[in-house]
Structure formats: C-alpha cells, structure tokens
Amino acid sequence: MSVFKVSQDYKTVINPDAAKLVPELKLLDQDELIFCILVADDVDGPLRKKPVSERLLMAKRRYPDVDEESEKIKMAIDGYKSLVFDRRKYTIEVLNRRYRDIDLEIETDHSMSANKLAERLKMQDLLNKRIDAIQSDIDSDEQAYELMGGKKLSYIEQWQLNQKEYQEFKNEL
C-alpha cells in the first residue's frame, strides 16, 4: 500500500494510516506534501530511481517556495523516510556516491598512472556488481514478512517495522 495517492481531482492525498503514524504529514499544504514525496519516497515516488541529491534539486526547482530548511519540512521528510526506509536502498546510495567519487578522481587526475587507473576501474566494477546484487535482492523481495500461521503483515505493520529500523539506523549514526 502506498503512503500517498493521487485523487480524482489530481491532488496528492496522504494515506490516513500513514498520517496517523507520522502526524507531521497532516500539517503540510499540497506543495509541501509533494515536495516531501519527491525528496523522500524511494518506493512509489515519481523520482524514486534518482539519487537523493538529484531528487532534492528537482523538488527545489519544481517547488521553489517550499523552505526545505524549515523545521516543519525537515520533520515531515524524516517521518516520511521512516515509513519507506530500507537499509539496502541507503547502502546503494552510499555505493553510488563512492562510484561518482572515483569517477571524479579519474576525470580530474590527469597524471594518474595506468596501474592506478586500472585499480580504480576495477573498484568501480566491484561497486557495480554489489549495487546490482542489492538491487536484485530488493526487486525480488515482495516485502511480505511471514508471521506464524502463514499470515502476512499489513502495510501499517510494515510501515511500523520500517519506522523502527529507521530509528535504529539513525541511532547508529
């Protein structure tokens, strides 16, 4: 179940159950809500395949009047992230940043030796393989946790588990 939906009059509506778990989402106007979805939703959002930094830039361009530095928006984005959090997607973001760092190093270091270049390219190949493996795991995972008796978690229970994992993750940092 999606955290948001688009109504018949093309307005974005937050799932009432999601709003109960993250009450900050109820305080947003339409532009602020869409801004948060564009930035934080890597499950159903229209920019879900893009890196977080790119999602933020695109959201700022589309909604320049939304103050992403305001406490209201920061709390709403953080709460939204907690609903859709998946540690594997965060790992992919980190690995993609590392890949881009290596790319930048290759582009800017014109005196790089052939051995060092080969080493950097090999590192990028390893990063790509790891990213592909994680993405494949995500794609094949239906996010259906089996309970005793063969029951599956409801989407609310799944969001609650995501929130718990997100809080544990934030405490680790």
ChimeraX commands (.cxc) that place a marker at each C-alpha (Angstrom):
marker #1 position 0.00,0.00,0.00 radius 0.5
marker #1 position 1.32,3.37,-0.99 radius 0.5
marker #1 position 1.93,6.15,1.53 radius 0.5
marker #1 position 0.21,8.57,-0.83 radius 0.5
marker #1 position -2.25,8.51,-3.70 radius 0.5
marker #1 position -3.45,10.96,-6.30 radius 0.5
marker #1 position -7.15,11.79,-6.02 radius 0.5
marker #1 position -9.60,12.18,-8.90 radius 0.5
marker #1 position -9.05,15.94,-8.87 radius 0.5
marker #1 position -5.28,15.33,-9.20 radius 0.5
marker #1 position -4.42,16.31,-5.65 radius 0.5
marker #1 position -1.95,14.29,-3.68 radius 0.5
marker #1 position -3.53,12.70,-0.64 radius 0.5
marker #1 position -1.59,11.10,2.17 radius 0.5
marker #1 position -2.81,7.69,3.30 radius 0.5
marker #1 position -4.80,8.26,6.54 radius 0.5
marker #1 position -2.94,5.42,8.26 radius 0.5
marker #1 position 0.41,6.94,7.27 radius 0.5
marker #1 position -0.76,10.28,8.67 radius 0.5
marker #1 position -1.56,8.56,11.98 radius 0.5
marker #1 position 1.98,7.16,12.15 radius 0.5
marker #1 position 3.57,10.46,11.03 radius 0.5
marker #1 position 1.25,13.29,12.13 radius 0.5
marker #1 position 3.65,15.92,10.70 radius 0.5
marker #1 position 2.37,14.97,7.25 radius 0.5
marker #1 position -1.10,16.30,8.09 radius 0.5
marker #1 position 0.35,19.78,8.63 radius 0.5
marker #1 position 1.61,20.16,5.06 radius 0.5
marker #1 position -0.07,22.07,2.27 radius 0.5
marker #1 position -0.26,20.47,-1.19 radius 0.5
marker #1 position 3.10,21.85,-2.47 radius 0.5
marker #1 position 4.92,20.89,0.72 radius 0.5
marker #1 position 3.48,17.37,0.62 radius 0.5
marker #1 position 4.50,16.82,-2.98 radius 0.5
marker #1 position 7.95,18.27,-2.20 radius 0.5
marker #1 position 8.38,15.71,0.61 radius 0.5
marker #1 position 7.22,12.87,-1.63 radius 0.5
marker #1 position 9.64,13.87,-4.38 radius 0.5
marker #1 position 12.55,14.02,-1.93 radius 0.5
marker #1 position 11.82,11.13,0.43 radius 0.5
marker #1 position 9.78,8.49,-1.40 radius 0.5
marker #1 position 12.07,5.90,-2.96 radius 0.5
marker #1 position 9.30,3.30,-3.20 radius 0.5
marker #1 position 6.38,4.85,-5.11 radius 0.5
marker #1 position 7.53,8.42,-5.77 radius 0.5
marker #1 position 7.99,9.60,-9.35 radius 0.5
marker #1 position 11.72,10.25,-8.76 radius 0.5
marker #1 position 12.38,7.02,-6.82 radius 0.5
marker #1 position 15.13,5.81,-9.18 radius 0.5
marker #1 position 17.17,9.01,-8.84 radius 0.5
marker #1 position 19.80,9.67,-6.14 radius 0.5
marker #1 position 18.61,11.68,-3.13 radius 0.5
marker #1 position 20.70,14.71,-4.11 radius 0.5
marker #1 position 19.11,14.80,-7.56 radius 0.5
marker #1 position 15.61,14.32,-6.12 radius 0.5
marker #1 position 16.19,17.30,-3.82 radius 0.5
marker #1 position 17.39,19.51,-6.67 radius 0.5
marker #1 position 14.42,18.57,-8.85 radius 0.5
marker #1 position 11.97,19.16,-5.99 radius 0.5
marker #1 position 13.53,22.59,-5.31 radius 0.5
marker #1 position 13.18,23.53,-8.97 radius 0.5
marker #1 position 9.57,22.45,-9.10 radius 0.5
marker #1 position 8.59,23.96,-5.72 radius 0.5
marker #1 position 10.97,26.88,-5.08 radius 0.5
marker #1 position 8.68,28.41,-2.43 radius 0.5
marker #1 position 8.96,25.37,-0.15 radius 0.5
marker #1 position 11.60,26.03,2.51 radius 0.5
marker #1 position 13.39,22.71,2.89 radius 0.5
marker #1 position 15.33,24.15,5.83 radius 0.5
marker #1 position 12.18,24.77,7.88 radius 0.5
marker #1 position 11.69,22.52,10.87 radius 0.5
marker #1 position 8.23,21.54,9.59 radius 0.5
marker #1 position 9.60,20.24,6.28 radius 0.5
marker #1 position 12.62,18.56,7.87 radius 0.5
marker #1 position 10.38,16.70,10.32 radius 0.5
marker #1 position 7.90,15.72,7.60 radius 0.5
marker #1 position 10.67,14.40,5.32 radius 0.5
marker #1 position 12.25,12.50,8.20 radius 0.5
marker #1 position 8.90,10.99,9.16 radius 0.5
marker #1 position 8.14,10.08,5.56 radius 0.5
marker #1 position 11.54,8.45,5.20 radius 0.5
marker #1 position 10.82,6.37,8.28 radius 0.5
marker #1 position 7.74,4.88,6.59 radius 0.5
marker #1 position 9.55,3.80,3.42 radius 0.5
marker #1 position 13.02,3.13,4.88 radius 0.5
marker #1 position 15.01,0.21,3.54 radius 0.5
marker #1 position 18.63,-0.08,4.66 radius 0.5
marker #1 position 19.54,-1.73,1.37 radius 0.5
marker #1 position 18.49,1.36,-0.59 radius 0.5
marker #1 position 20.60,3.51,1.70 radius 0.5
marker #1 position 23.56,1.19,1.02 radius 0.5
marker #1 position 23.02,1.62,-2.72 radius 0.5
marker #1 position 23.08,5.42,-2.27 radius 0.5
marker #1 position 26.42,5.17,-0.43 radius 0.5
marker #1 position 27.90,2.88,-3.08 radius 0.5
marker #1 position 26.69,5.19,-5.87 radius 0.5
marker #1 position 28.34,8.17,-4.15 radius 0.5
marker #1 position 31.58,6.19,-3.92 radius 0.5
marker #1 position 31.31,5.32,-7.62 radius 0.5
marker #1 position 30.85,9.01,-8.50 radius 0.5
marker #1 position 33.83,9.94,-6.30 radius 0.5
marker #1 position 36.02,7.50,-8.22 radius 0.5
marker #1 position 34.67,8.91,-11.50 radius 0.5
marker #1 position 35.59,12.41,-10.39 radius 0.5
marker #1 position 39.05,11.26,-9.34 radius 0.5
marker #1 position 39.61,9.66,-12.77 radius 0.5
marker #1 position 38.40,12.79,-14.56 radius 0.5
marker #1 position 40.48,15.26,-12.56 radius 0.5
marker #1 position 43.75,13.38,-12.00 radius 0.5
marker #1 position 45.38,13.74,-15.41 radius 0.5
marker #1 position 48.66,12.33,-14.13 radius 0.5
marker #1 position 47.10,9.08,-12.91 radius 0.5
marker #1 position 49.23,6.07,-13.75 radius 0.5
marker #1 position 47.85,3.21,-15.81 radius 0.5
marker #1 position 48.05,0.89,-12.79 radius 0.5
marker #1 position 46.12,3.31,-10.60 radius 0.5
marker #1 position 43.54,3.83,-13.36 radius 0.5
marker #1 position 43.10,0.07,-13.74 radius 0.5
marker #1 position 42.69,-0.23,-9.97 radius 0.5
marker #1 position 40.01,2.50,-9.91 radius 0.5
marker #1 position 38.14,0.90,-12.81 radius 0.5
marker #1 position 38.24,-2.46,-11.04 radius 0.5
marker #1 position 36.84,-0.80,-7.92 radius 0.5
marker #1 position 34.00,0.63,-9.99 radius 0.5
marker #1 position 33.28,-2.81,-11.45 radius 0.5
marker #1 position 33.09,-4.27,-7.94 radius 0.5
marker #1 position 30.80,-1.44,-6.82 radius 0.5
marker #1 position 28.54,-2.04,-9.84 radius 0.5
marker #1 position 28.33,-5.76,-9.07 radius 0.5
marker #1 position 27.45,-5.06,-5.45 radius 0.5
marker #1 position 24.85,-2.44,-6.40 radius 0.5
marker #1 position 23.29,-4.83,-8.92 radius 0.5
marker #1 position 23.18,-7.64,-6.34 radius 0.5
marker #1 position 21.49,-5.42,-3.76 radius 0.5
marker #1 position 19.03,-4.05,-6.32 radius 0.5
marker #1 position 18.20,-7.56,-7.46 radius 0.5
marker #1 position 17.53,-8.52,-3.85 radius 0.5
marker #1 position 15.24,-5.52,-3.44 radius 0.5
marker #1 position 13.41,-6.25,-6.70 radius 0.5
marker #1 position 12.80,-9.89,-5.80 radius 0.5
marker #1 position 11.72,-9.11,-2.25 radius 0.5
marker #1 position 7.99,-8.58,-2.05 radius 0.5
marker #1 position 8.40,-7.11,1.42 radius 0.5
marker #1 position 5.92,-9.68,2.72 radius 0.5
marker #1 position 7.01,-10.82,6.14 radius 0.5
marker #1 position 5.51,-14.17,7.05 radius 0.5
marker #1 position 4.07,-14.49,10.50 radius 0.5
marker #1 position 3.14,-17.60,12.41 radius 0.5
marker #1 position 0.19,-19.32,10.76 radius 0.5
marker #1 position 1.13,-18.03,7.30 radius 0.5
marker #1 position -0.33,-14.53,7.78 radius 0.5
marker #1 position 1.36,-11.54,6.20 radius 0.5
marker #1 position 1.98,-8.20,7.81 radius 0.5
marker #1 position -0.40,-5.43,6.88 radius 0.5
marker #1 position 1.06,-2.34,5.27 radius 0.5
marker #1 position 0.63,-0.50,8.59 radius 0.5
marker #1 position 2.67,-3.14,10.40 radius 0.5
marker #1 position 5.27,-2.95,7.62 radius 0.5
marker #1 position 5.47,0.84,7.99 radius 0.5
marker #1 position 5.87,0.43,11.74 radius 0.5
marker #1 position 8.72,-2.04,11.19 radius 0.5
marker #1 position 10.30,0.42,8.73 radius 0.5
marker #1 position 10.00,3.20,11.32 radius 0.5
marker #1 position 11.65,1.04,13.97 radius 0.5
marker #1 position 14.50,0.10,11.63 radius 0.5
marker #1 position 14.92,3.76,10.61 radius 0.5
marker #1 position 15.19,4.86,14.26 radius 0.5
marker #1 position 17.74,2.12,14.97 radius 0.5
marker #1 position 19.69,3.19,11.89 radius 0.5
marker #1 position 19.66,6.86,12.92 radius 0.5
marker #1 position 20.85,5.91,16.42 radius 0.5
marker #1 position 23.79,4.04,14.88 radius 0.5
marker #1 position 24.99,7.17,13.07 radius 0.5
marker link #1:1,2 radius 0.2
marker link #1:2,3 radius 0.2
marker link #1:3,4 radius 0.2
marker link #1:4,5 radius 0.2
marker link #1:5,6 radius 0.2
marker link #1:6,7 radius 0.2
marker link #1:7,8 radius 0.2
marker link #1:8,9 radius 0.2
marker link #1:9,10 radius 0.2
marker link #1:10,11 radius 0.2
marker link #1:11,12 radius 0.2
marker link #1:12,13 radius 0.2
marker link #1:13,14 radius 0.2
marker link #1:14,15 radius 0.2
marker link #1:15,16 radius 0.2
marker link #1:16,17 radius 0.2
marker link #1:17,18 radius 0.2
marker link #1:18,19 radius 0.2
marker link #1:19,20 radius 0.2
marker link #1:20,21 radius 0.2
marker link #1:21,22 radius 0.2
marker link #1:22,23 radius 0.2
marker link #1:23,24 radius 0.2
marker link #1:24,25 radius 0.2
marker link #1:25,26 radius 0.2
marker link #1:26,27 radius 0.2
marker link #1:27,28 radius 0.2
marker link #1:28,29 radius 0.2
marker link #1:29,30 radius 0.2
marker link #1:30,31 radius 0.2
marker link #1:31,32 radius 0.2
marker link #1:32,33 radius 0.2
marker link #1:33,34 radius 0.2
marker link #1:34,35 radius 0.2
marker link #1:35,36 radius 0.2
marker link #1:36,37 radius 0.2
marker link #1:37,38 radius 0.2
marker link #1:38,39 radius 0.2
marker link #1:39,40 radius 0.2
marker link #1:40,41 radius 0.2
marker link #1:41,42 radius 0.2
marker link #1:42,43 radius 0.2
marker link #1:43,44 radius 0.2
marker link #1:44,45 radius 0.2
marker link #1:45,46 radius 0.2
marker link #1:46,47 radius 0.2
marker link #1:47,48 radius 0.2
marker link #1:48,49 radius 0.2
marker link #1:49,50 radius 0.2
marker link #1:50,51 radius 0.2
marker link #1:51,52 radius 0.2
marker link #1:52,53 radius 0.2
marker link #1:53,54 radius 0.2
marker link #1:54,55 radius 0.2
marker link #1:55,56 radius 0.2
marker link #1:56,57 radius 0.2
marker link #1:57,58 radius 0.2
marker link #1:58,59 radius 0.2
marker link #1:59,60 radius 0.2
marker link #1:60,61 radius 0.2
marker link #1:61,62 radius 0.2
marker link #1:62,63 radius 0.2
marker link #1:63,64 radius 0.2
marker link #1:64,65 radius 0.2
marker link #1:65,66 radius 0.2
marker link #1:66,67 radius 0.2
marker link #1:67,68 radius 0.2
marker link #1:68,69 radius 0.2
marker link #1:69,70 radius 0.2
marker link #1:70,71 radius 0.2
marker link #1:71,72 radius 0.2
marker link #1:72,73 radius 0.2
marker link #1:73,74 radius 0.2
marker link #1:74,75 radius 0.2
marker link #1:75,76 radius 0.2
marker link #1:76,77 radius 0.2
marker link #1:77,78 radius 0.2
marker link #1:78,79 radius 0.2
marker link #1:79,80 radius 0.2
marker link #1:80,81 radius 0.2
marker link #1:81,82 radius 0.2
marker link #1:82,83 radius 0.2
marker link #1:83,84 radius 0.2
marker link #1:84,85 radius 0.2
marker link #1:85,86 radius 0.2
marker link #1:86,87 radius 0.2
marker link #1:87,88 radius 0.2
marker link #1:88,89 radius 0.2
marker link #1:89,90 radius 0.2
marker link #1:90,91 radius 0.2
marker link #1:91,92 radius 0.2
marker link #1:92,93 radius 0.2
marker link #1:93,94 radius 0.2
marker link #1:94,95 radius 0.2
marker link #1:95,96 radius 0.2
marker link #1:96,97 radius 0.2
marker link #1:97,98 radius 0.2
marker link #1:98,99 radius 0.2
marker link #1:99,100 radius 0.2
marker link #1:100,101 radius 0.2
marker link #1:101,102 radius 0.2
marker link #1:102,103 radius 0.2
marker link #1:103,104 radius 0.2
marker link #1:104,105 radius 0.2
marker link #1:105,106 radius 0.2
marker link #1:106,107 radius 0.2
marker link #1:107,108 radius 0.2
marker link #1:108,109 radius 0.2
marker link #1:109,110 radius 0.2
marker link #1:110,111 radius 0.2
marker link #1:111,112 radius 0.2
marker link #1:112,113 radius 0.2
marker link #1:113,114 radius 0.2
marker link #1:114,115 radius 0.2
marker link #1:115,116 radius 0.2
marker link #1:116,117 radius 0.2
marker link #1:117,118 radius 0.2
marker link #1:118,119 radius 0.2
marker link #1:119,120 radius 0.2
marker link #1:120,121 radius 0.2
marker link #1:121,122 radius 0.2
marker link #1:122,123 radius 0.2
marker link #1:123,124 radius 0.2
marker link #1:124,125 radius 0.2
marker link #1:125,126 radius 0.2
marker link #1:126,127 radius 0.2
marker link #1:127,128 radius 0.2
marker link #1:128,129 radius 0.2
marker link #1:129,130 radius 0.2
marker link #1:130,131 radius 0.2
marker link #1:131,132 radius 0.2
marker link #1:132,133 radius 0.2
marker link #1:133,134 radius 0.2
marker link #1:134,135 radius 0.2
marker link #1:135,136 radius 0.2
marker link #1:136,137 radius 0.2
marker link #1:137,138 radius 0.2
marker link #1:138,139 radius 0.2
marker link #1:139,140 radius 0.2
marker link #1:140,141 radius 0.2
marker link #1:141,142 radius 0.2
marker link #1:142,143 radius 0.2
marker link #1:143,144 radius 0.2
marker link #1:144,145 radius 0.2
marker link #1:145,146 radius 0.2
marker link #1:146,147 radius 0.2
marker link #1:147,148 radius 0.2
marker link #1:148,149 radius 0.2
marker link #1:149,150 radius 0.2
marker link #1:150,151 radius 0.2
marker link #1:151,152 radius 0.2
marker link #1:152,153 radius 0.2
marker link #1:153,154 radius 0.2
marker link #1:154,155 radius 0.2
marker link #1:155,156 radius 0.2
marker link #1:156,157 radius 0.2
marker link #1:157,158 radius 0.2
marker link #1:158,159 radius 0.2
marker link #1:159,160 radius 0.2
marker link #1:160,161 radius 0.2
marker link #1:161,162 radius 0.2
marker link #1:162,163 radius 0.2
marker link #1:163,164 radius 0.2
marker link #1:164,165 radius 0.2
marker link #1:165,166 radius 0.2
marker link #1:166,167 radius 0.2
marker link #1:167,168 radius 0.2
marker link #1:168,169 radius 0.2
marker link #1:169,170 radius 0.2
marker link #1:170,171 radius 0.2
marker link #1:171,172 radius 0.2
marker link #1:172,173 radius 0.2
view
